Amino acid sequence: MPVLTETIGPILARKLTADDLPGLVILEKSTEKEPWTVDNFLGEFERPFFLPLGLFINNELAAFLFAWLLPPETHLLKLTVSPRFQGFGLGAGLISILVDLTRRSRGEKILLEVLQTNQKAVTLYRKAGFTIDGRAKNYYLAGDALFMSLMIDDFPAYRPKDGVIWENVS
């Protein structure tokens, strides 16, 4: 894995707010076949259990995840990495932060659904320790979904990488 601070610069991790909506919409449209609308994003920001995390490189939104913290479970709704910053471990870093926050909220597992043909995402989740629990035909317009889960006790302790500034995450 490349050294992040030498290859792409320092990374800032923080909770997202509705003020980050323009960057979210741009990144969403550049990466998703079925992008969320502005109303989808705004609806999530109104939920008290909503956790929006973003990774910024040089003030640019490079990656984000949306989750619901509902102990004993966390539901990972969305994890997106900008094509410019794929391959640097940002997705894995976001999962690690989510595991840590799930642990702190006394959560026991993380659940998600992913498009079965999204091999990059399926590989990322499998490497993080997620297991496939089931499938749903035509769950998405683009095809079938895999239901996956990760038991928190099966994930190693998270340690931030050098050069990563964790601001406003908890």
Steps between C-alpha positions, in 0.01 A plus 500: 500500500640845414605737775211743503676811623775476237274395214181703535553733793360519853152369561239664720215283630190669639126477531321646201223758521239629257758767408697220331207421270650651180809279524291196590276545196797543265678191635178298499424581136855413395493155660146361512276347237200579722611821678317640797308822451545812709179404682645155582804666658297759690264235635791310652646808669171537691526157665638509858683167453662601169880492481654682201880478480722660239868485411647818354826544313604863437146610593351268235251232601688183407275237661198469723283251678149519633383271776226463757625438854221294654663284770541209508526544121646754264367513147748615236289680240763635265877502460642698209858579398579750226652330195800737538577355842418132458774252586638696797308320774241771564210253491676271747575801719134601508399146592754503784361826635147360476605189691653717771189718530277191502710355784474825695121499460495141637406366160562135418486489122487697177251412226496607135356429158717523188439449130621147429686610186688780683815291535717784639257551787444128563877445511549792740231369735630143487856620582358691798345176630140533381323176417223445248175421681260490206399628159197684366400483135444835328549691827651786298400621155848386390461148639521272800627594845722319745415538869820509702591535867804547720508399865693776678700255712636349176665828395847597629547813710513813287811717494502818288771525234774760535400830345127452559336769712181374664291810560140506622451129441354397835 
